[in-house]
Amino acid sequence: MSWICRLSKEAAKQFRSLPRDRQYQLGQAFQQMEKDPFKGDVRPVKSGKLQGSLRKRVGPYRIIFALDHSKNLIDIAAIFRK
């Protein structure tokens, strides 16, 4: 089953502000997520305003996302440095 990653406006803005090497690293993570969104260090967010979402750790960065199983869509809400 193949998934599609979709970045929110805020996540796209955060992605563009990163250095090129980090953009590449996160781009690789997005490609991996499209194959299997649960592979790697993926855990549910347990508190705060993002509670109920999932987070994937990619080096010092965190990708916050939600899954839409009916459309095979990964909605990426935020990318931030921990």
Contact map, one row per residue, 1 for C-alpha under 8 A:
1110000000000000000000000000000000100000000000000000000000000000000000000000000000
1111000000000000000000000000000001110000000000000000000000000000000000010000000000
1111100000000000000000000000000011111000000000000000000000000000000000011100000000
0111110000000000000000000000000001000000000000000000000000000000000000011100000000
0011111000000000000000000000010011000000000000000000000000000000000000001111000000
0001111100000000000000000000000000000000000000000000000000000000000000001111000000
0000111111110000000000000000000000000000000000000000000000000000000000000011100000
0000011111110000000000000000000000000000000000000000000000000000000000000011110000
0000001111111000000000000000000000000000000000000000000000000000000000000000000000
0000001111111100000000000000000000000000000000000000000000000000000000000000110000
0000001111111110000000000000000000000000000000000000000000000000000000000001111000
0000001111111111000000000000000000000000000000000000000000000000000000000000000000
0000000011111111100000000000000000000000000000000000000000000000000000000000000000
0000000001111111110000000000000000000000000000000000000000000000000000000000011100
0000000000111111110000100000000000000000000000000000000000000000000000000000001000
0000000000011111110000100000000000000000000000000000000000000000000000000000000000
0000000000001111111000000000000000000000000000000000000000000000000000000000000000
0000000000000111111101100000000000000000000000000000000000000000000000000000000000
0000000000000000111111100000000000000000000000000000000000000000000000000000000000
0000000000000000011111110000000000000000000000000000000000000000000000000000000000
0000000000000000001111111000000000000000000000000000000000000000000000000000000000
0000000000000000011111111100000000000000000000000000000000000000000000000000000000
0000000000000011011111111110000000000000000000000000000000000000000000000000000000
0000000000000000000111111111000000000000000000000000000000000000000000000000000000
0000000000000000000011111111100000000000000000000000000001000000000000000000000000
0000000000000000000001111111110000000000000000000000000001000000000000000000000000
0000000000000000000000111111111000000000000000000000000000000000000000000000000000
0000000000000000000000011111111100000000000000000000000000000000000000000000000000
0000000000000000000000001111111110000000000000000000000001000000000000000000000000
0000100000000000000000000111111111000000000000000000000000000000000000000000000000
0000000000000000000000000011111111100000000000000000000000000000000000000000000000
0000000000000000000000000001111111111010000000000000000000000000000000000000000000
0010100000000000000000000000111111111110000000000000000000000000000000000000000000
0111100000000000000000000000011111111000000000000000000000000000000000000100000000
1110000000000000000000000000001111111000000000000000000000000000000000000000000000
0110000000000000000000000000000111111110000000000000000000000000000000000000000000
0010000000000000000000000000000111111110000000000000000000000000000000000100000000
0000000000000000000000000000000010011111110000000000000000000000000000000000000000
0000000000000000000000000000000110011111110000000000000000000000000000000000000000
0000000000000000000000000000000000000111110000000000000110000000000000000000000000
0000000000000000000000000000000000000111111000000000000111000000000000000000000000
0000000000000000000000000000000000000111111100000000011110000000000000000000000000
0000000000000000000000000000000000000000111110000000011100000000000000000000000000
0000000000000000000000000000000000000000011111000011111000000000000000000000000000
0000000000000000000000000000000000000000001111110111111000000000000000000000000000
0000000000000000000000000000000000000000000111110011000000000000000000000000000000
0000000000000000000000000000000000000000000011111110000000000000000000000000000000
0000000000000000000000000000000000000000000011111110000000000000000000000000000000
0000000000000000000000000000000000000000000000111110000000000000000000000000000000
0000000000000000000000000000000000000000000010111111100000000001000000000000000000
0000000000000000000000000000000000000000000111111111100000000000000000000000000000
0000000000000000000000000000000000000000000111000111110000000000000000000000000000
0000000000000000000000000000000000000000000110000111111000000001110000000000000000
0000000000000000000000000000000000000000011110000001111100000001110000000000000000
0000000000000000000000000000000000000000011110000000111110000111100000000000000000
0000000000000000000000000000000000000001111000000000011111000111000000000000000000
0000000000000000000000000000000000000001110000000000001111111110000000000000000000
0000000000000000000000001100100000000000100000000000000111111110000000000000000000
0000000000000000000000000000000000000000000000000000000011111100000000000000000000
0000000000000000000000000000000000000000000000000000000011111100000000000000000011
0000000000000000000000000000000000000000000000000000000011111110000000000000001111
0000000000000000000000000000000000000000000000000000001111111111000000000000001111
0000000000000000000000000000000000000000000000000000001111001111100000000001111100
0000000000000000000000000000000000000000000000000100111100000111110000000001111000
0000000000000000000000000000000000000000000000000000111000000011111000000111110000
0000000000000000000000000000000000000000000000000000110000000001111100000111100000
0000000000000000000000000000000000000000000000000000000000000000111110011110000000
0000000000000000000000000000000000000000000000000000000000000000011111111110000000
0000000000000000000000000000000000000000000000000000000000000000001111111000000000
0000000000000000000000000000000000000000000000000000000000000000000111111000000000
0000000000000000000000000000000000000000000000000000000000000000000111111000000000
0111000000000000000000000000000000000000000000000000000000000000001111111100000000
0011110000000000000000000000000000000000000000000000000000000000001111111110000000
0011110000000000000000000000000001001000000000000000000000000000111100011111000000
0000111100000000000000000000000000000000000000000000000000000000111100001111100000
0000111100100000000000000000000000000000000000000000000000000011110000000111111000
0000001101100000000000000000000000000000000000000000000000000011110000000011111000
0000000101100100000000000000000000000000000000000000000000000011100000000001111100
0000000000100110000000000000000000000000000000000000000000001111000000000001111110
0000000000000100000000000000000000000000000000000000000000001110000000000000011111
0000000000000000000000000000000000000000000000000000000000011100000000000000001111
0000000000000000000000000000000000000000000000000000000000011100000000000000000111
